[in-house]
Amino acid sequence: MRVLYITSEMAPFAKTGGLADVLGALPAQLQKLGHDVRVFMPAYSRIDRKKYPLSPAPGLEELDLHLGPHRYRIGYATVKQPGTGLTVHLAHCPPLYGREGIYSSDVDEHLRFLALSYAALEACRQSGWAPDIVHCNDWQTGLVPLALKSLYARDPVLGRAKSLLTIHNLMYQGSFPAFTITDTRLQPAAHLFHQDQLRDGRINYLLHGVLYADGITTVSPTYSQEIRTPEHGAGLDHLLRERSSRVVGVLNGVDYAEWSPENDKLIPHKFSAADLGGKEKNKEALLQKLGLPYGAGVPVLGVVSRLVGQKGLDVLLDVAPDLLLRWGFQLTILGSGEGRLEEGFARLQAAFPRQVCFYRGFSNELAHLIEAGADMFVMPSRYEPCGLNQMYSLRYGTVPIVHKTGGLADTVDSTVGVAFDHHDAAGLRWAIETALKLYKDKPTWRRMMLAGMQRDYSWEKQSKVYEQLYERALRV
């Protein structure tokens, strides 16, 4: 199959979350399976040109793109994805992508990703490369399915393409004023837009992706069910229920070349299910690095997270002081985000200087060391479309403590971790105390560690599910 991916981010070039990880792994894996794959993303100024040198895109000329009254000159470049051989195409337009961050709240935010979408589609037309599947990702590419069914419906290159939309996080929908319909190039298809929304004065890009994509995926089976409920559907649940036969949840995969204790280049002591000796040595190294005392038999809980409301870490702050006093464990937190949460963890560290270390910011090396050195990993997310850290934790024999939602519910059961149902202080307190009690039962704890390490969430496995979904979309 010929598969075109359009994405706003991709690891390792530009990343804010799980979307980048998926695009950093899935296209390369599909290419390994023998498919003809092309990926398009913006040439953000933040991409490290020295580390990832750009090359001209052969056969592609600059695109003069009109979006309503706005005119952009878009060039094309390519870059090799390290370690994969995959060639990634970049849409080069400094007025749109020469900014500090990947995303913005600027008035032209919709134009930035409309330009990306059309740059990818027009590149196919220029080169005569006819994709079988156009794989769209989140609201940034939400109008592509409608464009394929209207503007390009009779196009000799794009007219037969089927679209698949992956919703990585339903809470981000791309809602813009209705007058921006003139910027979409889709005014002739205005009757196909959601008319109630237009009358209300807005256009929701993700909603239109849900309406017109030939297939819809989310990043875990449970999340695909949750978003069809009023509680988690963010106003789109009724449309997702109407299209239930097209909605499929597929867990994200894990790159075990990077996240595996046998191979991890960022941890001081390698270990495996056959030889767990390095696990305790990494724990000592972690505590030493963070300035905490090591004590044999003292459990260490780890957190690596964005500090935002979704992640439920305010509840951890509520229960941690009493639990630290009564159980005497140690807690390591790596992350940054909302000021109230950063301040809360800083105060917790000040109150428990020998038990708690809060590292404000991000360090990839420290993230790996926490996964390898902690005994338990805490993820009390209010909702979690997929989550990756719990899958990393399983591989490292670090028992996850999670709220039973989304991808956390799909990957953590009582044989490998502790999951709590009710997202409140009592639920999280029960889960942490249950894990601490299990930790004292060494044979049981070892069985849980080994069971988690044997789980397979590799992209080699998950990519074949996408392969089947593409084949299904082609039959629609």
C-alpha positions in Angstrom: 0.0 0.0 0.0 1.0 3.6 -0.5 0.4 5.5 2.8 0.6 9.2 3.3 1.0 10.5 6.9 0.3 14.1 7.7 1.3 15.2 11.1 2.1 18.3 13.2 4.9 16.6 15.1 7.2 13.6 14.8 10.0 12.3 17.0 12.8 13.1 17.1 12.4 16.3 15.1 9.6 18.1 17.0 7.7 16.7 20.0 5.2 17.8 22.6 3.5 14.5 23.4 2.5 11.0 22.3 1.6 12.0 18.8 5.3 12.5 18.0 6.1 9.1 19.4 3.5 7.4 17.3 4.7 9.1 14.1 8.3 8.5 15.1 7.6 4.7 15.1 4.6 3.7 13.0 5.6 4.9 9.5 9.0 3.4 9.8 7.6 0.1 10.9 5.1 0.1 8.0 8.0 0.8 5.6 9.7 -2.3 7.1 6.7 -4.3 6.3 7.1 -3.4 2.6 4.7 -0.5 2.2 5.5 2.7 0.3 5.3 5.4 3.0 5.6 9.2 3.0 5.4 11.5 6.0 4.8 15.3 5.8 5.3 17.7 8.7 6.2 21.4 9.1 9.8 22.5 8.8 9.7 24.2 12.2 12.6 26.6 13.0 13.1 24.6 16.2 14.3 21.5 14.4 18.0 21.2 15.0 19.5 21.6 11.5 23.0 20.6 12.6 21.7 17.4 14.1 19.1 16.7 11.4 20.4 18.3 8.2 17.8 19.1 5.6 18.1 18.2 1.9 16.1 19.4 -1.2 13.0 17.3 -2.0 13.7 15.9 -5.5 11.0 16.5 -8.0 9.0 18.9 -5.9 8.7 22.6 -6.9 7.8 25.4 -4.6 4.0 25.7 -4.0 2.2 29.0 -4.4 -0.7 28.4 -2.0 -3.7 30.6 -1.6 -5.9 30.2 1.5 -8.6 32.8 1.1 -6.9 36.2 1.1 -3.7 34.7 2.4 -0.8 33.7 0.1 2.1 31.5 1.1 5.1 30.3 -0.8 5.9 26.8 0.5 9.1 24.9 -0.3 9.8 21.3 0.3 12.7 19.6 2.0 13.5 16.2 3.3 15.3 14.7 6.3 16.3 11.2 7.2 14.9 9.7 10.4 17.8 8.4 12.4 18.1 4.7 12.6 15.2 3.9 10.2 16.1 5.0 6.7 12.7 6.7 6.4 12.7 9.9 4.4 10.5 12.6 6.0 9.1 15.5 3.9 9.0 18.9 5.4 6.8 21.9 4.4 9.1 24.9 4.6 7.4 28.3 5.2 9.1 30.6 7.7 6.1 33.0 8.1 4.1 30.0 9.4 6.7 27.7 11.1 9.5 30.1 12.1 8.2 30.4 15.6 9.5 29.4 19.0 7.0 26.6 19.7 5.2 23.9 17.7 1.8 25.3 18.5 0.5 28.8 19.3 -2.6 30.8 20.1 -2.0 33.1 17.2 -4.8 34.2 15.0 -3.4 32.2 12.1 -3.1 28.9 13.9 -5.6 27.3 11.5 -3.7 28.5 8.5 -0.5 26.9 9.7 -2.0 23.4 9.5 -4.2 24.0 6.6 -1.0 24.9 4.7 0.6 21.7 5.9 -2.4 19.6 4.8 -2.5 21.2 1.3 1.3 21.1 1.0 1.2 17.3 1.5 -1.7 16.7 -0.9 -0.3 19.0 -3.6 3.1 17.3 -3.3 1.4 14.0 -4.2 -0.2 15.7 -7.2 3.1 17.2 -8.3 4.9 13.9 -8.2 2.1 11.7 -9.4 2.3 9.6 -6.3 -1.2 8.3 -5.6 -1.7 7.3 -1.9 -4.1 4.5 -1.1 -4.4 5.8 2.5 -4.1 9.3 3.9 -3.5 8.9 7.6 -4.5 12.1 9.4 -3.7 13.0 13.0 -5.7 15.1 15.3 -7.5 18.4 14.6 -4.6 19.8 12.6 -5.5 17.5 9.7 -9.2 17.3 10.5 -10.4 18.9 7.2 -8.3 16.5 5.0 -11.0 13.8 4.8 -13.6 16.4 3.6 -11.1 17.9 1.1 -10.6 14.4 -0.4 -14.3 13.8 -0.7 -15.0 17.2 -2.3 -12.1 19.3 -3.7 -10.1 16.2 -4.8 -12.9 13.8 -5.4 -12.2 13.6 -9.2 -8.5 14.2 -9.0 -6.6 11.5 -11.0 -4.0 11.2 -8.2 -6.0 11.7 -5.0 -9.5 10.8 -6.1 -9.3 7.2 -5.0 -7.5 7.8 -1.7 -9.2 6.7 1.6 -8.7 8.6 4.8 -8.0 7.3 8.3 -8.1 9.8 11.3 -6.3 9.0 14.5 -7.6 10.9 17.6 -4.6 11.1 20.0 -6.5 13.4 22.4 -10.1 14.4 21.9 -9.8 17.5 24.2 -7.9 19.4 21.5 -10.4 19.9 18.6 -9.3 23.0 16.7 -12.3 25.3 16.9 -12.2 28.6 14.8 -14.5 31.4 13.8 -16.9 30.5 11.0 -15.7 33.2 8.8 -12.4 31.3 8.4 -14.3 28.9 6.0 -13.0 31.3 3.3 -9.5 30.2 4.2 -10.1 26.5 3.8 -10.5 26.3 0.0 -13.6 24.4 0.7 -16.3 27.1 0.3 -17.8 25.2 -2.7 -18.4 22.4 -0.2 -19.9 24.7 2.4 -23.1 22.6 2.4 -21.0 19.7 3.7 -19.9 21.5 6.8 -21.8 21.1 10.0 -24.5 23.7 9.5 -25.5 24.1 13.1 -21.9 25.0 13.9 -21.7 27.5 11.1 -24.8 29.2 12.4 -23.2 29.3 15.9 -20.3 31.1 14.3 -17.6 28.4 14.5 -15.9 25.5 12.6 -14.5 22.5 14.6 -11.8 20.8 12.5 -11.8 17.6 14.5 -15.5 17.2 14.3 -15.3 17.3 10.5 -12.6 14.7 10.5 -15.0 12.5 12.6 -17.8 13.1 10.1 -15.8 12.4 6.9 -12.9 10.0 7.6 -13.3 6.5 6.1 -11.9 5.1 9.4 -11.3 6.5 12.9 -8.8 5.2 15.4 -8.0 6.2 18.9 -4.8 5.2 20.8 -6.4 2.6 23.1 -9.5 0.3 23.0 -10.9 1.7 26.3 -10.4 5.3 25.2 -12.3 4.5 22.0 -15.3 3.5 24.2 -14.9 6.4 26.7 -15.1 9.1 24.0 -18.5 7.8 22.9 -19.9 8.8 26.4 -21.0 12.3 27.5 -18.5 12.2 30.3 -15.4 11.9 28.0 -16.8 12.8 24.6 -16.1 16.5 24.8 -19.2 17.3 22.8 -18.5 14.8 20.0 -19.8 11.7 21.7 -23.0 11.7 19.7 -21.2 11.8 16.4 -18.7 9.1 17.5 -21.6 6.9 18.5 -23.2 7.4 15.1 -20.0 6.3 13.5 -19.2 3.5 16.0 -18.7 0.9 13.3 -15.7 3.0 12.0 -14.2 3.7 15.4 -11.4 1.4 16.6 -9.0 1.6 19.5 -5.4 0.6 18.8 -2.8 0.8 21.6 0.3 2.8 20.8 3.4 0.7 20.7 6.7 1.0 22.5 10.1 1.3 21.0 12.0 -1.3 22.9 15.2 -0.4 21.2 15.1 2.7 23.4 13.0 1.6 26.3 14.3 -1.7 27.5 16.6 -2.4 30.5 18.7 -4.8 28.4 19.5 -2.1 25.8 19.1 1.2 27.6 22.2 3.4 27.0 21.0 6.0 29.5 21.1 3.8 32.7 24.3 2.8 34.5 23.3 -0.9 35.1 21.7 -3.1 32.5 19.3 -5.9 33.7 16.7 -8.3 32.4 14.0 -10.7 33.6 16.6 -13.4 33.8 19.0 -11.2 35.9 17.3 -8.5 38.0 20.5 -7.6 39.9 20.9 -4.3 38.0 17.5 -3.1 39.2 18.6 -2.4 42.8 21.8 -0.8 41.6 19.9 1.6 39.4 17.8 2.5 42.4 21.0 3.4 44.3 22.2 5.4 41.4 18.9 7.3 41.1 18.8 8.2 44.8 22.4 9.3 44.7 21.8 11.5 41.6 18.9 13.2 43.4 20.6 13.6 46.7 18.4 11.2 48.6 19.7 8.5 51.0 19.5 4.9 50.0 18.0 2.4 52.4 17.7 -1.3 51.6 14.1 -2.3 51.5 12.8 1.2 51.3 10.4 1.5 48.3 10.9 4.3 45.8 7.9 5.7 43.8 8.5 7.5 40.6 6.6 10.1 38.6 7.6 11.4 35.1 4.8 13.6 33.8 3.6 16.9 32.5 2.3 18.7 35.5 -1.2 19.5 34.3 -4.7 18.8 35.6 -5.3 15.9 33.2 -2.6 13.9 35.0 -4.3 13.9 38.4 -1.2 14.8 40.3 -3.1 17.3 42.5 -4.6 14.2 44.1 -1.1 12.8 44.7 -0.2 16.0 46.5 -3.3 15.6 48.7 -2.4 12.1 49.9 1.4 12.1 49.8 2.1 13.9 53.2 0.2 11.4 55.3 1.4 8.4 53.3 5.1 9.5 53.5 4.8 9.9 57.2 3.1 6.5 57.8 4.9 4.3 55.3 8.4 5.9 55.0 8.8 5.4 51.2 10.7 7.8 48.9 9.2 9.8 46.0 10.9 11.1 42.9 9.1 13.5 40.6 10.3 14.7 37.2 8.2 17.3 35.3 7.0 20.8 34.8 3.8 22.6 34.0 1.2 24.4 36.0 2.6 26.7 38.7 0.3 25.4 41.4 1.6 21.8 40.9 5.2 22.8 40.6 4.9 24.8 43.8 3.1 21.9 45.5 5.8 19.4 44.8 8.5 22.0 45.8 6.7 22.4 49.2 6.5 18.6 49.5 10.2 18.3 48.9 10.9 21.0 51.5 8.7 19.2 54.1 10.3 15.7 53.4 13.9 16.5 52.2 15.1 12.9 52.8 12.1 11.3 51.2 11.1 13.5 48.3 13.0 15.0 45.3 11.2 17.2 42.8 13.2 17.9 39.6 11.5 20.8 37.8 11.9 20.5 34.0 12.7 17.5 31.9 15.7 15.3 31.5 15.6 12.2 29.2 18.4 10.6 31.1 16.6 11.1 34.4 13.4 9.8 32.9 15.1 6.5 32.0 16.8 6.3 35.4 13.5 6.7 37.2 11.9 4.0 35.1 14.9 1.7 35.8 15.4 2.6 39.5 12.0 3.1 41.0 10.0 0.2 42.4 6.6 1.7 41.5 5.5 4.3 39.0 2.5 6.5 39.7 0.0 7.6 37.0 -3.2 8.9 38.6 -4.5 10.5 35.3 -8.1 11.7 35.2 -8.2 10.5 31.6 -5.4 9.0 29.5 -6.0 8.3 25.8 -3.1 5.8 25.8 -0.1 6.6 28.0 3.4 5.2 27.4 5.1 5.5 30.8 3.1 2.6 32.3 4.3 0.4 29.4 7.8 1.6 29.9 7.5 0.8 33.6 6.3 -2.8 32.9 9.3 -3.4 30.8 11.6 -2.2 33.5 9.9 -4.3 36.3 8.6 -1.1 37.8 5.1 -1.8 39.0 2.5 0.8 37.8 0.0 2.4 40.1 -2.7 3.8 37.8 -6.3 5.1 37.5 -8.4 2.6 35.6 -9.0 4.8 32.5 -8.1 4.7 28.8 -4.9 3.0 27.9 -4.0 2.6 31.5 -7.0 0.3 31.9 -5.9 -1.7 28.8 -2.4 -2.3 30.0 -2.4 -2.6 33.8 -4.3 -5.4 35.6 -3.8 -7.0 39.0 -1.1 -9.4 37.7 1.3 -6.6 36.8 0.2 -3.5 38.8 -2.5 -1.8 40.9 -5.4 0.1 39.3 -8.0 2.1 41.1 -11.5 2.8 39.9 -12.6 6.1 41.6 -10.5 9.1 40.8 -10.3 10.7 44.2 -8.0 10.8 47.2 -9.4 7.7 48.8 -8.9 5.7 45.5 -5.3 6.8 45.1 -4.5 6.2 48.7 -5.9 2.7 48.5 -3.8 2.0 45.4 -0.6 3.2 46.9 -1.1 1.4 50.1 -2.0 -1.8 48.3 1.2 -1.6 46.3 3.3 -0.9 49.4 1.8 -4.0 51.1 2.4 -6.1 48.1 6.0 -4.8 48.0 6.6 -6.5 51.4 5.6 -9.8 50.0 8.8 -10.5 48.0 7.7 -13.6 46.0 4.4 -11.9 44.9 6.2 -8.7 44.0 8.8 -10.6 42.0 6.0 -12.4 40.1 4.4 -9.1 39.3 7.7 -7.6 38.1 8.4 -10.6 35.8 4.9 -10.7 34.4 5.1 -7.1 33.5 8.5 -7.5 31.8 7.1 -10.2 29.6 4.3 -8.1 28.2 4.7 -7.2 24.5 3.6 -3.8 23.4 6.1 -3.5 20.5 5.4 -1.5 17.4 6.2 -4.6 15.4 3.0 -6.0 16.8 0.8 -2.9 16.8 1.8 -1.9 13.2 0.2 -5.0 11.9 -3.1 -3.9 13.4 -2.9 -0.6 11.4 -2.0 -2.6 8.3 -5.4 -4.5 8.7 -7.2 -1.2 9.3 -5.8 0.3 6.1 -7.0 -2.8 4.2 -10.4 -2.4 5.8 -10.6 1.2 4.8 -9.8 0.4 1.2 -12.8 -1.9 1.1 -15.2 0.9 2.3 
